[in-house]
Amino acid sequence: MPQNPLGVVYVLQEGTFTPLGVDADGAVSVVIAEGSTLALGNVGIEQTTPGTTNGVAFATSAAAGVGIVPVVSTGTVLTDSLVGKASAGNLYGAEVLNAGTAAEYVFVINSPTLPSNGTLSTGQIIAADYLGTADPKAVFGPYNPPEHFSAGLTLASSSTAPPVLTAAGTCFFKARVA
């Protein structure tokens, strides 16, 4: 059998090993006689349900249609929350910056809106972090695969520790959701 330094696939045809050919469209063929070929089909992965079949991972790309447009808090206005998505979806990552003078907590909440101040249920709080004045930034993710939210995604700053939410409006928010 011939040496196979590049991973070429050979088929045994009438006592001779013949290399398979693959064209630019992924079609596989083998020469069966001088000047004629036998098409064997296409090489590829049929992705029927994105994210759940065949373990397909997407390559990085600079194309605009491939990226996720982040949801960010507006301008220079400090706020107590950001609704990243008002329906079920996925969180790929989030960043929160405490621009205030007091330490705060940030909550990642499974909710389509900012809940009322008070004790949140265990299922609502997906993650939380402390934003001190010396370390005022929290980063969640990047998640691959993403974190799924069944109701929606809201980021909130609070002057009290979890599970008690006391909304405090001194943060900038950014979330990458789909």
Protein Blocks (a to p, Z undefined) as FASTA:
>chain_A
ZZdfkopacddeehiacdddddfkopacddfbghiacdebjcddddfbghigghiacddd
fbfklmccddddehjbccfbdcfbfcdcddfbdcdddfbfbdcdddddddfbdcdedddd
fklpmbdcdddfklmcccedjdddddddfkbccddddfbdcfbdcdddfbccddddZZ
